[in-house]
Amino acid sequence: MELDAQIEALLFWKAEPISAKRLVQILKKDPKEIEAALLKLEEKLTGRGLCLVYKEDAVTLATSPENAQMIEILTKEELTKDLGKAGLETLSIVIYRGPVSRSEIDYIRGVNSNFILRNLLVRGLVERVTKPGDERSYLYKPTFELLAHLGVKKVEDLPEYAKMREEIELSQKEAEKVEKKESGEEISSIDGSHATLEQ
């Protein structure tokens, strides 16, 4: 697969800005190769529904400006719909566990949360911020607008905030323990099989 196609797949999957430095690390290519591949991808996307958007050293996939009116109409329609169970679940994690990374949200929910997070971002309920000390990663937290709508000045003022946050953290730790235990059992099983074969 060509490098520009690999970058396109990464940007689509990530659904977040990725720095050129991170692309170099992931794809194990020279910075000049990444730069050339981005230019090639940009040319390929000309006249299509998607485009590359750059911000400082990061790049992301976005809908092309030509489709702005259609996307705006669809966005307004989407905003009139209920959040749904998945949306409320994800929003609760962001409120009571945030600032939280997408990978943590996925881990707690057990499923990919890309689409749900994008929906919450569009609605102005959550915001994405750069992770302190790591400009390649992002964290999600509730917006000021959401807190104002909930009638609180800060998340700590939410009902049973400390209790809910502790419960989420405990459930996450328990899930991690189970995962580690299962991984250990799998390794032991594999080692046992090897020992049997060697005998």
C-alpha positions in Angstrom: 0.0 0.0 0.0 1.3 3.5 -0.9 2.4 5.8 1.9 -0.3 8.4 1.2 -3.0 5.7 1.4 -1.6 4.6 4.7 -1.7 8.1 6.1 -5.3 8.5 4.8 -6.3 5.3 6.7 -4.6 6.5 9.9 -6.3 9.9 9.8 -9.7 8.3 9.2 -9.2 5.8 12.0 -7.8 8.3 14.5 -10.5 11.0 13.8 -8.1 13.4 15.6 -5.2 15.6 14.4 -1.9 13.7 14.2 1.5 15.4 14.2 3.9 14.9 11.4 6.4 13.6 14.0 3.9 11.0 15.1 3.3 9.9 11.5 7.1 9.4 11.2 7.1 7.2 14.3 4.1 5.1 13.3 5.0 4.6 9.7 8.8 4.5 10.3 9.5 6.8 7.4 11.7 9.9 6.9 10.1 13.3 7.6 10.6 14.2 3.9 8.7 11.1 2.8 5.8 11.9 5.1 5.7 15.5 3.8 5.7 14.3 0.2 3.0 11.7 0.9 0.8 14.4 2.5 1.2 16.6 -0.6 0.3 13.6 -2.8 -2.8 12.8 -0.6 -3.8 16.5 -0.7 -3.7 16.4 -4.5 -5.7 13.1 -4.6 -8.4 14.6 -2.4 -8.9 17.7 -4.6 -12.5 17.8 -5.8 -13.6 15.1 -3.5 -15.7 15.2 -0.3 -12.7 15.3 2.1 -9.7 17.5 2.5 -6.6 17.8 4.7 -6.7 20.5 7.4 -3.4 21.6 9.0 -2.9 23.2 12.4 0.7 23.9 13.3 2.5 20.6 13.1 -0.7 18.5 13.0 -3.0 17.3 10.2 -6.5 15.8 10.2 -9.2 14.8 7.7 -12.2 17.0 7.4 -15.2 17.5 5.0 -14.4 19.8 2.1 -15.6 23.5 2.2 -17.8 22.8 -0.8 -19.9 20.5 1.3 -20.2 22.9 4.2 -23.9 23.8 3.6 -25.0 20.2 3.3 -23.0 19.2 6.5 -24.5 22.2 8.4 -28.1 21.0 7.5 -27.3 17.5 8.6 -25.6 18.7 11.8 -28.7 20.7 12.7 -30.9 17.6 12.2 -28.5 15.6 14.3 -28.6 18.1 17.1 -32.4 17.8 17.4 -32.1 14.1 18.1 -31.7 12.6 21.6 -28.2 11.6 22.7 -29.2 8.0 23.1 -27.9 5.5 25.6 -24.4 5.4 24.1 -24.2 9.2 24.0 -25.3 9.6 27.6 -22.9 6.8 28.7 -19.9 8.5 27.0 -20.9 11.9 28.3 -21.1 10.6 31.9 -17.6 9.2 31.6 -16.3 12.5 30.3 -18.0 14.4 33.1 -17.1 12.2 36.0 -13.7 10.9 34.8 -12.5 13.8 32.7 -10.2 15.0 31.5 -10.0 11.6 29.9 -8.5 10.2 26.7 -10.4 8.5 23.9 -8.6 5.2 24.6 -9.7 5.3 28.3 -13.3 6.0 27.2 -13.1 3.0 24.8 -11.7 0.8 27.5 -14.4 1.7 30.0 -17.2 1.3 27.5 -15.7 -1.7 25.8 -16.4 -0.3 22.3 -15.0 2.3 19.9 -16.3 5.8 20.8 -15.1 7.8 17.8 -18.6 8.6 16.4 -20.1 9.3 19.8 -17.3 11.7 20.8 -17.6 13.5 17.4 -21.3 13.9 18.0 -20.7 15.3 21.5 -18.1 17.7 20.2 -20.5 19.0 17.5 -23.2 19.5 20.1 -20.8 21.6 22.2 -21.1 19.3 25.2 -17.5 18.2 25.3 -14.2 19.8 24.2 -10.9 18.3 23.2 -7.7 19.7 24.7 -4.0 18.8 24.2 -2.7 16.4 26.9 -0.2 18.2 29.1 3.4 17.1 28.4 2.3 15.2 25.2 1.2 17.4 22.3 0.4 14.2 20.2 -2.4 13.2 22.5 -5.8 14.7 23.4 -8.1 14.6 26.3 -11.9 15.2 26.5 -13.6 17.2 29.2 -17.1 18.9 29.6 -17.5 22.4 28.2 -18.4 25.5 30.2 -21.7 25.5 28.3 -22.6 22.0 29.5 -21.7 22.9 33.1 -23.8 26.1 32.9 -26.7 24.0 31.5 -26.4 21.6 34.4 -26.4 24.6 36.8 -22.9 24.1 38.3 -19.8 26.2 38.3 -17.4 23.2 38.3 -17.7 19.4 37.8 -17.0 18.9 41.5 -20.4 20.5 42.3 -22.3 17.8 40.5 -24.4 15.4 42.6 -22.3 12.6 44.1 -19.3 13.6 42.0 -16.7 12.1 44.3 -18.7 8.8 44.6 -19.3 8.5 40.9 -15.7 9.3 40.0 -14.5 6.7 42.5 -16.9 4.0 41.1 -15.7 4.6 37.5 -12.1 4.5 38.6 -12.7 1.2 40.5 -14.5 -0.4 37.6 -11.7 0.6 35.3 -9.1 -0.9 37.7 -11.2 -4.1 38.0 -11.4 -4.4 34.3 -7.7 -4.0 34.0 -7.1 -6.7 36.6 -9.3 -9.1 34.8 -7.6 -8.4 31.5 -4.1 -8.9 33.0 -5.3 -12.1 34.6 -6.7 -13.4 31.4 -3.5 -12.5 29.5 -1.5 -14.3 32.2 -3.6 -17.4 31.8 -3.2 -17.4 28.1 0.5 -17.1 28.4 0.6 -20.0 31.0 -1.5 -22.1 28.6 0.8 -21.4 25.7 3.9 -22.2 27.9 2.2 -25.4 29.1 1.5 -26.4 25.5 5.1 -25.7 24.6 6.3 -27.8 27.5 4.0 -30.7 26.5 5.3 -30.6 22.9 8.9 -30.5 24.1 8.3 -33.7 26.2 
